[in-house]
Amino acid sequence: MSDEIAFEDFLKIDIRVGTVVKAEPFPEARKPALKLWVDFGDKIGVKKSSAQITQHYTIEGLIGRQLMAVVNFPSRQIGPIRSEVLVLGVADLEGEIILLSPNQDVPNGGRMH
């Protein structure tokens, strides 16, 4: 378990839902990964990310899929791309990432409450 934080600190983390509109292989990554373009709606727009999700997801299966991501962390350079959001997931028993996503379609850009 992590150290406790104040509720106000949690509120600073902006977690939103977006839809994958484009995905490509990321052969330059140190660990197998995919490049993702995620649409967070009109206010935030389309943002890029890199995700180590190659065990459970295909490019074709990701297009149109909704997922959750932190949208207010500073962007990071990951190889040749600038990752603008942190896609959220949980490791399975083998340590492979399963994406967090709503269980019903919701509007892109919706904030987690």
C-alpha positions as CSV (number, residue, x, y, z in Angstrom):
1,M,0.0,0.0,0.0
2,S,1.2,3.5,-0.8
3,D,1.5,6.4,1.6
4,E,-1.8,8.3,2.2
5,I,-2.4,11.5,0.3
6,A,-4.9,14.3,0.9
7,F,-8.1,14.2,-1.2
8,E,-7.1,17.6,-2.6
9,D,-3.9,16.0,-4.0
10,F,-6.0,13.3,-5.7
11,L,-8.2,16.0,-7.3
12,K,-5.2,17.4,-9.0
13,I,-4.9,14.2,-11.2
14,D,-7.0,14.7,-14.3
15,I,-8.1,11.3,-15.5
16,R,-10.2,11.3,-18.6
17,V,-11.8,8.9,-21.0
18,G,-10.7,8.9,-24.6
19,T,-11.2,6.8,-27.8
20,V,-8.2,5.3,-29.7
21,V,-8.4,6.7,-33.2
22,K,-5.0,5.5,-34.4
23,A,-2.5,2.9,-33.3
24,E,0.9,1.8,-34.8
25,P,3.7,-0.5,-33.9
26,F,6.5,1.1,-31.9
27,P,9.6,-1.0,-32.9
28,E,12.0,1.6,-31.5
29,A,10.7,1.0,-27.9
30,R,13.0,-0.9,-25.5
31,K,10.1,-3.1,-24.5
32,P,7.3,-4.2,-27.0
33,A,4.9,-1.3,-27.2
34,L,2.4,0.5,-29.4
35,K,2.0,4.1,-30.3
36,L,-1.6,5.4,-29.7
37,W,-3.5,8.4,-30.7
38,V,-6.4,9.0,-28.3
39,D,-9.3,11.4,-28.9
40,F,-10.3,13.2,-25.6
41,G,-13.0,15.3,-27.2
42,D,-13.1,18.9,-28.4
43,K,-11.6,20.6,-25.3
44,I,-8.5,18.4,-25.1
45,G,-8.2,17.0,-28.6
46,V,-6.2,14.0,-29.8
47,K,-3.1,13.1,-27.7
48,K,-0.3,10.7,-28.3
49,S,0.9,8.0,-26.0
50,S,3.1,4.9,-25.9
51,A,1.8,1.8,-24.2
52,Q,3.3,-1.6,-23.4
53,I,0.1,-3.5,-24.2
54,T,1.2,-5.8,-27.1
55,Q,0.3,-9.1,-25.3
56,H,-3.4,-8.5,-25.0
57,Y,-4.2,-6.0,-27.8
58,T,-3.9,-5.7,-31.5
59,I,-3.8,-2.5,-33.5
60,E,-7.1,-3.4,-35.1
61,G,-8.7,-4.2,-31.8
62,L,-7.7,-0.9,-30.3
63,I,-9.2,1.4,-32.9
64,G,-12.5,2.7,-31.4
65,R,-11.8,1.4,-27.9
66,Q,-12.3,3.7,-25.0
67,L,-9.6,3.9,-22.3
68,M,-8.7,6.0,-19.3
69,A,-5.6,8.2,-19.1
70,V,-4.0,10.9,-17.0
71,V,-4.1,14.0,-19.2
72,N,-2.3,16.6,-17.0
73,F,1.2,15.0,-16.5
74,P,4.0,16.7,-18.3
75,S,4.7,15.1,-21.7
76,R,7.7,12.7,-21.9
77,Q,10.1,11.9,-24.7
78,I,9.9,8.1,-25.3
79,G,12.3,7.3,-28.2
80,P,11.2,9.2,-31.3
81,I,7.7,10.2,-30.0
82,R,6.5,12.6,-27.4
83,S,4.0,10.9,-25.0
84,E,1.4,13.4,-24.0
85,V,-0.8,11.3,-21.8
86,L,-0.4,8.3,-19.5
87,V,-2.7,5.5,-20.5
88,L,-3.8,3.6,-17.4
89,G,-3.8,-0.2,-16.9
90,V,-3.3,-3.0,-14.4
91,A,-1.0,-5.9,-14.7
92,D,-2.4,-9.4,-15.0
93,L,-0.9,-12.5,-13.3
94,E,1.9,-12.6,-15.9
95,G,2.7,-8.8,-15.5
96,E,1.1,-7.9,-18.8
97,I,-1.0,-4.7,-18.9
98,I,-4.8,-4.7,-19.1
99,L,-6.2,-1.3,-20.1
100,L,-8.6,0.5,-17.7
101,S,-11.8,1.5,-19.5
102,P,-15.4,2.3,-18.8
103,N,-17.8,-0.6,-19.1
104,Q,-20.2,1.5,-21.2
105,D,-19.6,4.1,-23.9
106,V,-19.3,7.6,-22.4
107,P,-18.4,10.9,-24.0
108,N,-14.8,11.5,-24.9
109,G,-13.1,13.8,-22.4
110,G,-15.3,12.8,-19.5
111,R,-13.5,13.2,-16.2
112,M,-13.2,10.4,-13.7
113,H,-15.1,11.2,-10.5
